[in-house]
């Protein structure tokens, strides 16, 4: 998965959800990108202006996705 890098943000796991805090206005693009790549561990996304919720099947998938997004986007 390839994303733009930013120093302003983080991806945090909460149960089966990953909360992605990003730059203002970028959350819809992040959600759309995740929806389009059809990530095997992602059920769906919901985006505001600077926060994106990524829904997974369970805590283990959420932990994995949070680590992947954190490294890809904010690493």
Wavefront OBJ file of the C-alpha trace (Angstrom):
o trace
v 0.000 0.000 0.000
v 1.445 3.380 -0.945
v 0.409 6.689 0.640
v 1.860 10.149 0.894
v 3.998 10.756 3.974
v 3.125 13.278 6.634
v 4.618 14.104 9.996
v 1.269 15.406 11.271
v -0.798 12.393 12.260
v -1.018 8.931 13.706
v -2.906 5.658 13.416
v -4.223 4.181 16.665
v -5.987 0.856 17.228
v -9.164 0.761 19.367
v -10.710 -2.724 19.459
v -11.605 -3.525 15.821
v -11.260 0.100 14.652
v -8.220 2.074 13.571
v -8.465 5.825 14.179
v -6.300 7.719 11.700
v -5.587 11.334 12.679
v -4.295 13.270 9.665
v -3.819 16.746 8.273
v -6.973 18.828 7.910
v -8.862 17.862 4.768
v -6.950 14.663 4.013
v -9.105 12.046 5.782
v -11.562 11.577 2.864
v -8.660 10.843 0.497
v -7.200 8.325 2.942
v -10.559 6.576 3.311
v -11.096 6.513 -0.440
v -7.625 5.086 -1.039
v -8.226 2.309 1.480
v -11.604 1.525 -0.080
v -10.117 1.395 -3.566
v -7.217 -0.936 -2.739
v -9.669 -3.393 -1.188
v -7.337 -4.179 1.709
v -8.066 -7.720 2.903
v -8.297 -6.676 6.565
v -10.477 -3.580 6.023
v -14.272 -3.914 6.065
v -14.939 -0.223 5.447
v -14.046 3.355 6.292
v -15.708 6.541 7.502
v -14.018 9.935 7.184
v -14.402 13.398 8.601
v -12.069 16.314 7.843
v -8.981 15.154 9.705
v -10.001 11.792 11.155
v -10.688 8.513 9.395
v -12.179 5.422 11.037
v -11.059 2.140 9.520
v -13.251 -0.822 10.495
v -11.695 -4.305 10.592
v -12.915 -7.773 11.611
v -11.246 -7.766 15.006
v -8.540 -6.396 17.288
v -5.718 -8.401 15.684
v -6.558 -7.069 12.215
v -6.911 -3.528 13.593
v -3.509 -3.759 15.286
v -1.939 -4.939 12.027
v -3.627 -2.240 9.915
v -2.697 0.496 12.429
v 0.957 -0.565 12.271
v 0.874 -0.715 8.473
v -0.773 2.691 8.085
v 1.470 4.262 10.715
v 4.584 3.065 8.920
v 3.314 3.932 5.438
v 1.945 7.369 6.235
v 3.725 8.742 9.272
v 6.841 6.534 9.529
l 1 2 3 4 5 6 7 8 9 10 11 12 13 14 15 16 17 18 19 20 21 22 23 24 25 26 27 28 29 30 31 32 33 34 35 36 37 38 39 40 41 42 43 44 45 46 47 48 49 50 51 52 53 54 55 56 57 58 59 60 61 62 63 64 65 66 67 68 69 70 71 72 73 74 75
